[in-house]
């Protein structure tokens, strides 16, 4: 007959390490976490994942700061003059339709470089001081 006292366990059940139970246990005080830093804090096991750390170490360090924000695409006055018609309203949508910018969300910035001979109204685009002067000289205006 099989009773609980006659059943033997095949493998040894290992208890988990109990930390933070006083200094006499050998695992008190800092509880195997070290003194300070991100890994010593509560909840750090969820933040520091091995895969993330490995991926982060593959990325080379670079000097300075580079933003992840989209930068407006520069559009020259010569390119604007090529697509514009007298009295036309230029918007980022028009520039995208003509293939001068790829993404509307990044926006456009009108820069110098060439001449503008047509009267245009530029809306929702940025412009440099020299480009603004050229637009106003041709009889157009910039509305932001």
C-alpha positions as CSV (number, residue, x, y, z in Angstrom):
1,X,0.0,0.0,0.0
2,X,1.2,3.5,-0.9
3,X,1.2,6.1,1.8
4,X,2.6,9.6,1.9
5,X,5.4,8.4,4.1
6,X,6.5,5.8,1.6
7,X,6.6,8.1,-1.5
8,X,10.1,9.4,-2.2
9,X,10.7,12.5,-4.3
10,X,12.9,11.8,-7.3
11,X,14.5,15.3,-7.4
12,X,15.5,17.7,-4.7
13,X,13.2,20.7,-4.5
14,X,15.4,23.8,-4.2
15,X,14.1,26.7,-2.1
16,X,14.3,30.2,-3.5
17,X,16.8,32.6,-2.1
18,X,15.3,34.7,0.7
19,X,16.9,38.1,0.7
20,X,16.3,41.0,3.1
21,X,16.0,38.9,6.3
22,X,18.7,40.5,8.4
23,X,22.4,40.7,8.3
24,X,23.0,37.4,10.1
25,X,21.4,35.6,7.2
26,X,24.2,36.8,4.9
27,X,21.7,38.4,2.6
28,X,20.5,41.4,4.5
29,X,21.4,45.1,4.3
30,X,21.6,45.7,0.5
31,X,20.1,42.3,-0.2
32,X,22.6,41.3,-3.0
33,X,21.7,44.4,-5.0
34,X,24.8,46.5,-4.4
35,X,24.6,50.1,-3.0
36,X,23.0,52.4,-5.6
37,X,22.0,52.7,-9.2
38,X,19.1,51.6,-11.4
39,X,19.4,47.9,-10.6
40,X,19.3,48.6,-6.9
41,X,15.9,50.2,-7.0
42,X,12.5,48.5,-6.7
43,X,11.1,47.3,-10.0
44,X,14.4,47.4,-11.8
45,X,14.0,43.8,-13.0
46,X,11.2,44.9,-15.3
47,X,13.3,47.8,-16.7
48,X,16.6,46.2,-17.3
49,X,16.1,43.4,-19.8
50,X,19.1,41.5,-21.1
51,X,17.9,41.8,-24.7
52,X,17.5,45.6,-24.4
53,X,20.9,46.0,-22.8
54,X,22.6,43.8,-25.5
55,X,21.0,45.9,-28.3
56,X,22.0,49.1,-26.6
57,X,25.6,48.0,-26.4
58,X,25.7,47.4,-30.1
59,X,24.9,51.0,-30.9
60,X,28.0,53.1,-31.1
61,X,28.4,56.2,-28.9
62,X,28.2,59.5,-30.8
63,X,29.2,63.0,-29.7
64,X,26.7,65.8,-29.3
65,X,22.9,65.6,-29.5
66,X,20.7,64.6,-32.4
67,X,17.0,65.1,-32.1
68,X,14.4,62.5,-33.3
69,X,12.0,65.3,-34.2
70,X,11.2,65.7,-37.9
71,X,13.0,68.6,-39.6
72,X,11.3,70.6,-42.3
73,X,12.4,69.8,-45.9
74,X,14.2,72.7,-47.7
75,X,12.6,73.8,-50.9
76,X,14.5,76.3,-53.0
77,X,13.0,79.4,-54.7
78,X,14.0,78.0,-58.1
79,X,12.0,74.8,-57.5
80,X,9.1,76.9,-56.3
81,X,9.3,79.1,-59.4
82,X,9.2,76.0,-61.6
83,X,5.9,74.6,-60.2
84,X,4.2,77.9,-59.4
85,X,1.5,79.8,-61.5
86,X,0.7,83.5,-60.9
87,X,-1.6,83.9,-57.9
88,X,-1.2,80.3,-56.8
89,X,-1.4,79.2,-53.1
90,X,1.6,77.1,-52.1
91,X,1.0,74.6,-49.2
92,X,2.8,71.5,-48.1
93,X,0.1,69.4,-49.9
94,X,0.9,71.2,-53.2
95,X,4.7,70.6,-52.7
96,X,4.0,66.9,-52.0
97,X,1.9,66.6,-55.1
98,X,4.7,68.0,-57.2
99,X,7.3,65.7,-55.5
100,X,9.3,68.4,-53.8
101,X,8.7,67.0,-50.3
102,X,8.1,63.4,-49.3
103,X,6.2,63.8,-46.1
104,X,3.7,66.5,-45.2
105,X,4.1,65.9,-41.4
106,X,7.7,67.1,-41.6
107,X,6.7,70.4,-43.2
108,X,8.6,72.5,-45.7
109,X,11.0,75.4,-45.4
110,X,11.4,77.8,-48.3
111,X,15.1,78.7,-48.7
112,X,17.0,81.0,-51.1
113,X,18.7,79.7,-54.2
114,X,17.3,81.0,-57.4
115,X,14.8,83.7,-58.2
116,X,11.0,83.8,-57.8
117,X,9.3,85.7,-60.6
118,X,5.7,84.7,-59.9
119,X,3.3,86.1,-57.3
120,X,2.5,83.3,-54.9
121,X,0.9,83.0,-51.5
122,X,2.9,80.6,-49.3
123,X,0.8,79.0,-46.5
124,X,1.8,76.8,-43.6
125,X,5.5,76.7,-44.6
126,X,8.6,78.2,-42.9
127,X,10.9,80.5,-44.8
128,X,14.3,82.0,-44.4
129,X,14.7,85.8,-44.3
130,X,16.2,85.9,-47.8
131,X,13.4,83.7,-49.2
132,X,10.7,85.9,-47.5
133,X,12.3,89.0,-49.0
134,X,12.2,87.3,-52.5
135,X,8.6,86.3,-52.1
136,X,7.5,89.8,-51.0
137,X,9.6,91.4,-53.8
138,X,7.7,89.2,-56.4
139,X,4.4,90.5,-54.9
140,X,3.5,87.4,-52.8
141,X,3.2,86.9,-49.1
142,X,3.9,84.3,-46.5
143,X,1.1,83.2,-44.1
144,X,2.1,80.8,-41.3
